[in-house]
Amino acid sequence: MDGDVRPGPLRADARRNQSRLLAAARDVFVERGTAAPLEEVARRAGVGIGTLYRRFPDRSALLHAVVVDALEVTRDAARSALDGEGEGLTALLRYAHAALDARVSAIIPLALDTSTMADEHVGRLRETAAALLQQLVDRAHADGTLSEDVTFVDIGTLLVRLARPLPGTMPTDLDDALAHRHLDLFVEGLRATPRRHAPPGPRLERTDLHALRHLA
């Protein structure tokens, strides 16, 4: 793909620059959209615009790298949560906090109409991450800590709603802290407890999402 980051091993300083650029680009794109000035990305990363273009020849390449990085982080977080001990809902919450930090649920929607999402590697990463999340949901169902009424789609949609910055001029650190607080509050409310009626609204499974994509 033309938007791929150039291959080859990087020196330690180059790796640090790339990590800073990816983190800065992720935050700038989420806050200001994918058409945001790349000069702002370089400024936040603490590097010159020339350094940015040496690693990412154009905006498409940078967006592609940001998406891949976010998906890899959340994939690894899901694997770590599955390997850890403790109840299923706790493991699911560990994954969800990591996904919020990676802002994957905010950056992916911004890239949906771009060539990045047609890339085979990105597609495989998305499917792997989704399958691992489904395993976390299934584990929490199996040990009785997550209500059977809560589905993969409910968790994914919750993360999308929490991942976007709040409107206004709230400081980024406070906004992030509130997102994690609200995640804790919401997930505690998903804990399996006896109740008389299922919640209103559609109960969608992952297979339903695939069916909807085919209808689009």
Secondary structure by P-SEA (a helix, b strand, c coil): cccccccccccaaaaaaaaaaaaaaaaaaaaccccccaaaaaaaacccaaaaaaacccaaaaaaaaaaaaaaaaaaaaaaaaaccccaaaaaaaaaaaaaaaaaaaaaaaaccccccccaaaaaaaaaaaaaaaaaaaaaaaaccccccccaaaaaaaaaaaaccccccccaaaaaaaaaaaaaaaaaaacbbbbccccccccccaaaaaaaaaac
